[in-house]
Amino acid sequence: MAKSFNKVLAVAIVFGLAAGLTACASQGPTDNPIRRNLTWDRYVGGDDMARSCAAGQPARYRLVYNARQNDQQRSYDISAQPDGGAMMEARVLGRGYLNTILLSDPLKPWNGEQALYRLTPAEFTQLKAAITATGFEAPAPEGTFLRGDSFYWAASACRDGQFHFHAWVWPSPEFDRMAVPLLRALAPFDKTAEKPIEPYEVPLPPYSSYLSQGGNQPNAIPHRYIVGKNGLRYSQGILFN
């Protein structure tokens, strides 16, 4: 049984890597956990949106909520529709549970959950107002670190041919003001079964302690991104975790 499982897992990894290594640039949301791991930093930074953003396109928004990366990561991709409404794709990533592995889909535990919802024009207007209320229109806080072992929100948008990025991190007054209200504004349209983990106080050791203690165990080191002028500072090139 162990040999059969190892064989299936090896085949899954080979095919996953073949798909994931075709490009390290984000192409948007993906069900493939290996590709997602390779491109997650660029997805959070909205690189694919920034590259394709052009005048005449429908407005697009992306909201990413990190509730300690090993516990929960949520994302919302929202695309305006011709009727004034929008289509929202919500995704939730959590811990992979090995006891749910299927031979037909060995990567299923790490695929996360996805749900689509079509917002009416009134609902889309309501959601855009909630995003504006977060302070999204202000310039991104350059130099801020987004740490995977903590809580943060990252938001990207392409509107009227212009790309815009913002981020909020715990602990900060800005995050305390907007984090839970935005989760609750999204709740009526988020049809995934797993409920959001609301932020709570967590101890944050010096990030260097992870490097010294888990240097030989990459999965033990939480990701860390740096906010640039209008995106993640290194997201268009090599991003150092």
N, C-alpha and C positions, 0 to 999 in steps of 0.2 A: 504493500500500500504506500509506504514511504517513497519507494523508488518510482512508483507511478505518479505520485504527487510531484516529486522533484522533476520528473520529465515534463509534466504538463506545465509547471511553473517556468522551467527553462525555456520551453517553446514560447510561452506567453511573453517572457522577457525579451526574447529575440525579436519577435514580431513587434512588440511595443517599442523597442529601441529603434527598429527600422522605421517605424512611423514617426517616433519622437525626434530622431536625429536628422530628418529631412531638412529641418530648419530650426534654429533656436529662437527665432523671432515668434512672438505670439501671433496667432491667427484668430484670436478670440476665444470664447469658451470652448472647452473640449471635454469629452468623456474619457479620453485616454489618460490614465493617471501618470504614466511615464512621460508623455509629452507635456502634461500639465506641470510636472515637477521641473522639467527643463525650461519651461517658458513662463512660469508663474510670476517671476519678478517683472517681466515685460508686460504681462497681463495686468498686474496691479498698477503699473505705471501708465497703462493705456496706450502702449506703443503702436499697436495695430490701428487704433482709432486715430492717433496722431498722423500716421503715415497716409491713411486713406481719406482724412478729413478734407473736404473740398466744398466750394460754394455750390448751392443747389441741392445738396444732399439732405435727406430728412434728419432731424436732430436725433442724436444718440447720447445716452448716458450710461455710465458704468459705476456702480457702487460696490466696494469691497469692504467687508467687515471681518476683521481678524479678532476672534475671541480666544486667544492663545492657540497657536497653530495646531498643537496636538489634540486640542479639544474640539474646536469648531472654526471653520472659515466659511463665510457666506458671500455670495456675489449676486449682483442684479444687473443684467444687461437689458436696457430699455431702448426701444427703437420707435420713433414717432411713425404714425400711420396716416394715410391721406385723409381720413375722416376726422382728424384732430385728436384721436386717441393714441394708444401706444401698445406695443407688445412687450411684455416683460418676461424674461427668462431668469428664474431664480434657481440658484444651486447652493447646496450645502455639502461641505466636506467635513468628515469627522474621522474618528479612529477606524482603521480597517480591522474587521473581526474575522480571524482565520476560520472560525467554525462556520462561516457562511460561504466558503469557497465552493464553487461549482466547477466540475471538470469542463463543462461547456463554456464557462466564462470565469477563469481563475482570477482575473483582476477585478471582478465585480465588487468586492468589499471596499476597494479604494476608488470606485467610480463616483461615489457621492450620490446625492439625490437631486433630481431636476424637476421643475414644474413650470408650465407656461400659463400666463394670464393675460387676457386682452383688456387693457384699461379703456374705459369710456373717455370721451373728451373731458368730461367733468372730473373724472378720477385722475387723469393725466395732469390737468391743471392743478389739482389739489396736491399731487405728488411734487410737481415742479416748485410749488410754493414752499413745500416742506424742505426741499433741497436748498432753495434760496435762503430760507431761514437759518440754515446751518452756518452761514457765512461763506458759502461756496464761491461767491463772486470775488472775494478778496484774493490777493496774490497768495500763491502757495508759500508756506513757511520754510524758506530755504534752510538747509542744514539740519532739519529735524530728522531724527532716526525713527524708523518704523521697526519695532522689535517684535519678532514672532512670538516671544514668550509673554507678551503683554497684549493690550487691546489697542486697536487703531481702526480708523476709517480712512479709505482712500477713494476719491471720486474723480472721474474723467468725464468730459463731455465734448462733443463736436456739434457746434451750433452756428448756423450762418457761415459755414466754411472756416470757423476758428476753433482750435483745440484749446481746452482749458483743463487744468488739474489742480486738485487741492487735497490736503490730508490733515487729519486730526489725530493726536496721540494721547493716550493716558500715561501719566497724569498731566492734565492741563485744564485751565478754566474753560477753554474753547470746547474741548472734548466733553467735559462734564455737562456743558450746556446743551450740546447737540446729539450726543451718542444715543441715548435712550429714546428721545423724541423721534429721531429718524427711524429707528427700529420699529417704533409703534406706528409711524406713518406708513411704513412698508407692509406691516402685518396684514392688513385686509387683502392685499394683493399677492402675498407670499403663500402659495398653496403647498409648499413642502410640509412634510409631516413633522420634521424635527424643529422644535421651538428654538428661538435665538437664546444664546447665553448672554444675559445682560452683564455689563462690566462690573467688576468688584475689585477690591484692593488686593494686590498681589505683591510679594517682595520681588524686587528687581535687582539681582546681583550684578556686579560689574560684568559687562559683556565679555571682557577678557578672561573671566573665570571659566567660561564655556570653552574657550580656545585651549586653555591650559589643561582642563580636566577631560575634555572630550575630543581632543585634537585628532585622535585615531578613530573616532566614531562620528562621522559626518552627520548622522541622523540625530545625534545628541546635541548638535549645535543649532539653535533656532536661527531663522533667517533674520537679516538686518538690512534695511534699505535706507538710502539717504534721499531726502526730498531736494530736488533741484528747483530751478526757476519756474518750470512749467511741466513737471513730471518728476520721475526718479532720476537722480543725477547721472547714474551710469546705465540707465535702462536702454539707451540706444546703442551701447557698446558692451564692454565687459562690466558686469555688476559684481562687486565684491560683497560677499555675504559676511 
